[in-house]
């Protein structure tokens, strides 16, 4: 990799770690399926801009309000929403709802995703299916509809869908507790790799990486994909020098290898190269358990 490529990768890592440093990922299928019975959520028939504003930042690290939707296909979805306006011309603006991020879970699995997406704009009259992950016309089933008629502005559930507003953080969705802040000594030790990371792979894939290092420097762990929520085995070894690491994610039909280096100043990130099906690319992993 060239110097410019490495520099761009590191800058992208710093930006992305700030962007994704929130608790949204910890709201698993199990947590949101139990949410309707929690005192921390309220079932509502209309989500107004006022309700959105009053409940922004409930989820740590976000500036959006969070809703939970039970879809018409009996799935559960978590959705980050914002109320906004779009300029039409010099004299007019139009109301809209921004779906910052959403995840619809597959039935019966804690983390397996049915569909997910981000940056969805809903304008007046738009209908959205969380089962399909798309804006849909009138002749297709939908779960949400955005209405803006004069002073009446709200997002509402459609047909048998149910809408819940998260007013306080939910039990079971707390950030994982690590072993505390890593203190890097004068001599770099393999144990500094122990922990949980947010892994970003070539701007195409991401997930949660957990590494465990034994006394011989052998790596074991798991990788949980953001795309499908599945867990995959991780194996590898700390290299030479001691801040070098090689590990492999074992997928059902192939393996992906990684070679990286940990930041020796604070131990907060790993960056390097990866190979999947003879294709080489860059990756970085940001520590998530400090």
C-alpha positions as CSV (number, residue, x, y, z in Angstrom):
1,X,0.0,0.0,0.0
2,X,1.2,3.5,-0.8
3,X,1.8,6.2,1.9
4,X,-1.3,8.1,0.6
5,X,-3.4,5.0,0.7
6,X,-2.4,4.3,4.3
7,X,-3.0,7.9,5.4
8,X,-6.4,7.9,3.7
9,X,-7.3,4.7,5.5
10,X,-6.3,6.0,8.9
11,X,-8.3,9.3,8.4
12,X,-11.3,7.3,7.3
13,X,-11.0,5.1,10.4
14,X,-11.0,8.1,12.7
15,X,-14.0,9.5,11.0
16,X,-16.0,6.3,10.9
17,X,-15.2,5.4,14.5
18,X,-16.8,8.7,15.6
19,X,-19.7,8.2,13.3
20,X,-20.6,4.7,14.5
21,X,-19.7,5.1,18.2
22,X,-23.3,4.6,19.5
23,X,-25.4,1.9,21.2
24,X,-27.8,1.2,18.3
25,X,-26.0,-2.0,17.4
26,X,-26.6,-3.4,20.9
27,X,-30.4,-3.4,20.4
28,X,-30.7,-7.0,19.3
29,X,-33.8,-8.8,18.3
30,X,-34.3,-10.2,21.8
31,X,-34.1,-6.7,23.3
32,X,-36.6,-5.1,21.0
33,X,-39.0,-8.0,21.1
34,X,-39.2,-7.6,24.8
35,X,-39.5,-3.8,24.5
36,X,-43.3,-3.5,24.3
37,X,-43.7,-4.6,27.9
38,X,-41.0,-2.2,29.2
39,X,-41.8,1.0,31.0
40,X,-39.1,2.7,28.9
41,X,-41.2,2.6,25.7
42,X,-44.6,3.9,24.8
43,X,-46.9,2.6,22.1
44,X,-48.1,5.5,19.9
45,X,-50.4,5.9,17.0
46,X,-48.7,9.0,15.6
47,X,-45.0,10.1,15.8
48,X,-45.0,13.9,15.6
49,X,-42.0,16.2,15.1
50,X,-42.4,17.3,18.8
51,X,-42.1,13.7,20.0
52,X,-39.1,13.2,17.9
53,X,-37.4,16.3,19.3
54,X,-38.3,15.4,22.9
55,X,-36.7,12.0,22.6
56,X,-33.6,12.7,20.6
57,X,-30.3,11.4,22.0
58,X,-32.0,8.7,24.1
59,X,-29.7,6.2,22.4
60,X,-26.2,6.9,23.4
61,X,-24.1,8.4,20.6
62,X,-27.0,9.3,18.3
63,X,-28.8,12.6,17.6
64,X,-32.0,10.8,16.4
65,X,-35.1,9.4,18.2
66,X,-35.5,5.7,18.1
67,X,-38.7,3.8,17.4
68,X,-39.5,0.1,17.4
69,X,-41.9,-1.3,14.9
70,X,-43.8,-4.6,14.9
71,X,-44.3,-5.1,11.2
72,X,-47.3,-6.6,9.3
73,X,-45.3,-9.7,8.8
74,X,-44.7,-10.1,12.6
75,X,-41.1,-9.1,12.5
76,X,-39.5,-6.5,14.7
77,X,-37.5,-3.5,13.5
78,X,-35.4,-0.8,15.2
79,X,-35.4,2.6,13.5
80,X,-33.6,5.9,14.1
81,X,-35.6,8.9,12.8
82,X,-35.2,12.6,12.5
83,X,-37.7,15.3,11.6
84,X,-36.5,17.6,8.9
85,X,-37.4,20.1,6.1
86,X,-36.2,20.2,2.5
87,X,-36.0,23.5,0.6
88,X,-38.1,23.5,-2.6
89,X,-37.4,27.0,-3.7
90,X,-36.6,30.4,-2.2
91,X,-40.1,30.6,-0.7
92,X,-41.1,27.1,0.2
93,X,-39.9,24.1,2.2
94,X,-41.4,20.7,2.5
95,X,-41.6,18.5,5.6
96,X,-39.9,15.1,5.7
97,X,-38.9,12.3,7.9
98,X,-35.3,11.1,7.7
99,X,-34.8,7.4,8.5
100,X,-31.2,7.6,9.6
101,X,-30.8,3.8,10.0
102,X,-33.1,0.8,10.3
103,X,-32.7,-2.9,10.9
104,X,-35.5,-5.5,10.5
105,X,-34.6,-8.8,12.2
106,X,-35.4,-12.2,11.0
107,X,-37.9,-14.1,13.2
108,X,-36.4,-16.3,15.9
109,X,-32.8,-15.1,15.7
110,X,-31.1,-12.7,18.1
111,X,-28.9,-10.9,15.6
112,X,-29.7,-12.3,12.2
113,X,-30.9,-9.5,9.9
114,X,-33.8,-9.7,7.5
115,X,-33.1,-6.3,5.9
116,X,-31.3,-3.1,6.8
117,X,-30.7,0.4,5.3
118,X,-29.9,4.0,6.0
119,X,-30.5,7.6,4.8
120,X,-34.1,7.0,3.7
121,X,-36.1,10.2,2.9
122,X,-39.9,10.0,3.5
123,X,-41.9,12.9,2.0
124,X,-45.7,13.5,2.5
125,X,-47.7,10.5,1.4
126,X,-44.7,8.2,1.2
127,X,-45.2,4.7,2.5
128,X,-42.3,2.5,3.8
129,X,-42.1,-1.3,4.2
130,X,-39.7,-2.4,6.9
131,X,-40.2,-6.0,5.7
132,X,-38.9,-5.1,2.2
133,X,-36.7,-2.2,3.2
134,X,-38.2,0.0,0.5
135,X,-40.6,2.9,-0.2
136,X,-43.6,1.2,-1.7
137,X,-46.7,2.3,-3.7
138,X,-50.3,2.1,-2.5
139,X,-50.8,-1.4,-4.0
140,X,-48.0,-3.0,-1.9
141,X,-48.1,-3.6,1.9
142,X,-46.4,-1.0,4.0
143,X,-45.6,-0.6,7.7
144,X,-45.2,3.2,8.0
145,X,-46.7,6.2,6.3
146,X,-45.7,9.9,6.5
147,X,-48.5,12.4,6.6
148,X,-48.1,16.2,6.3
149,X,-51.4,18.0,5.9
150,X,-51.2,21.6,7.2
151,X,-50.5,21.5,10.9
152,X,-51.0,17.8,11.0
153,X,-47.5,16.3,10.6
154,X,-46.7,12.7,11.7
155,X,-45.4,9.2,11.0
156,X,-48.0,6.5,11.6
157,X,-48.2,2.7,11.5
158,X,-50.1,1.1,8.6
159,X,-52.7,-1.6,8.9
160,X,-51.7,-4.1,11.7
161,X,-48.2,-2.6,12.3
162,X,-47.5,-1.3,15.8
163,X,-45.2,1.7,16.7
164,X,-43.3,2.1,19.9
165,X,-41.3,5.2,21.0
166,X,-38.2,4.5,23.0
167,X,-38.2,7.1,25.8
168,X,-35.3,5.7,27.9
169,X,-32.5,3.2,27.1
170,X,-33.6,-0.4,27.3
171,X,-32.1,-3.0,29.7
172,X,-29.9,-5.5,27.9
173,X,-28.7,-3.0,25.3
174,X,-25.8,-1.6,27.2
175,X,-22.4,-1.3,25.7
176,X,-20.2,-4.3,26.4
177,X,-17.9,-3.8,29.4
178,X,-14.3,-4.3,28.6
179,X,-11.3,-4.6,30.9
180,X,-10.9,-0.9,31.2
181,X,-8.6,1.4,29.4
182,X,-5.6,-0.2,27.9
183,X,-2.3,1.0,29.4
184,X,0.5,0.5,26.9
185,X,3.9,0.0,28.6
186,X,7.4,0.5,27.3
187,X,7.3,-3.1,26.0
188,X,4.4,-4.0,23.8
189,X,2.7,-7.2,25.0
190,X,0.5,-9.6,23.0
191,X,-2.2,-9.3,25.6
192,X,-3.0,-5.8,24.4
193,X,-4.9,-7.4,21.5
194,X,-7.5,-8.8,23.9
195,X,-10.8,-7.0,23.4
196,X,-13.7,-6.2,21.1
197,X,-13.4,-4.1,18.0
198,X,-15.5,-2.6,15.3
199,X,-14.0,-4.0,12.1
200,X,-14.3,-2.1,8.8
201,X,-13.2,-4.1,5.7
202,X,-12.5,-2.3,2.4
203,X,-15.6,0.0,2.9
204,X,-17.7,-3.0,1.9
205,X,-18.2,-5.0,5.0
206,X,-18.3,-4.4,8.8
207,X,-18.9,-6.2,12.0
208,X,-17.9,-6.9,15.6
209,X,-14.5,-8.6,16.1
210,X,-13.6,-10.2,19.4
211,X,-10.1,-11.3,20.0
212,X,-8.6,-13.5,22.8
213,X,-4.9,-14.1,23.1
214,X,-3.3,-16.9,25.1
215,X,0.1,-17.1,26.7
216,X,1.6,-18.5,23.5
217,X,0.3,-15.5,21.4
218,X,-2.3,-17.7,19.7
219,X,-5.5,-15.9,18.7
220,X,-9.1,-17.1,19.0
221,X,-12.4,-15.2,18.8
222,X,-15.5,-14.4,16.9
223,X,-16.6,-12.1,14.1
224,X,-20.3,-11.0,14.0
225,X,-21.3,-9.6,10.6
226,X,-23.3,-6.5,10.4
227,X,-24.9,-7.7,7.2
228,X,-26.4,-11.0,8.4
229,X,-25.8,-11.0,12.1
230,X,-24.1,-14.4,11.9
231,X,-21.1,-15.4,14.1
232,X,-17.9,-16.8,12.5
233,X,-14.8,-18.3,14.0
234,X,-11.6,-16.2,14.2
235,X,-8.1,-17.8,14.6
236,X,-4.6,-16.5,14.3
237,X,-1.4,-15.6,16.0
238,X,0.5,-12.5,17.2
239,X,3.5,-11.9,15.0
240,X,6.9,-10.3,15.2
241,X,7.2,-7.5,16.3
242,X,4.6,-8.0,19.0
243,X,2.2,-5.3,17.7
244,X,1.8,-7.3,14.5
245,X,-1.1,-9.7,14.1
246,X,-2.3,-12.3,11.6
247,X,-5.8,-13.7,11.9
248,X,-8.4,-15.5,9.7
249,X,-12.2,-15.3,9.7
250,X,-13.6,-18.7,8.8
251,X,-16.7,-18.4,6.6
252,X,-18.7,-21.5,5.4
253,X,-17.2,-21.6,1.9
254,X,-14.0,-19.6,2.2
255,X,-11.6,-17.9,4.6
256,X,-10.5,-14.3,4.8
257,X,-7.0,-13.5,6.1
258,X,-5.9,-10.3,7.8
259,X,-2.5,-8.9,8.6
260,X,-2.3,-5.8,10.7
261,X,-0.5,-3.6,13.2
262,X,-1.8,-2.2,16.4
263,X,-1.2,1.5,17.3
264,X,1.5,1.2,19.9
265,X,0.7,4.6,21.5
266,X,-2.7,3.8,22.8
267,X,-3.8,0.4,21.6
268,X,-7.1,1.7,20.2
269,X,-6.9,0.6,16.6
270,X,-5.5,-2.0,14.3
271,X,-4.9,-1.3,10.6
272,X,-3.5,-3.3,7.7
273,X,-4.3,-5.4,4.7
274,X,-6.7,-8.3,4.0
275,X,-7.1,-11.0,1.3
276,X,-10.4,-12.6,0.3
277,X,-10.6,-14.8,-2.8
278,X,-7.2,-13.6,-4.1
279,X,-8.4,-9.9,-3.8
280,X,-6.2,-7.7,-1.5
281,X,-7.7,-4.6,0.2
282,X,-7.3,-2.5,3.4
283,X,-9.0,-2.8,6.7
284,X,-9.1,-1.1,10.1
285,X,-10.5,-2.1,13.5
286,X,-11.4,0.4,16.3
287,X,-11.4,-0.8,19.9
288,X,-15.0,-0.7,21.2
289,X,-14.6,-1.9,24.8
290,X,-12.7,0.8,26.5
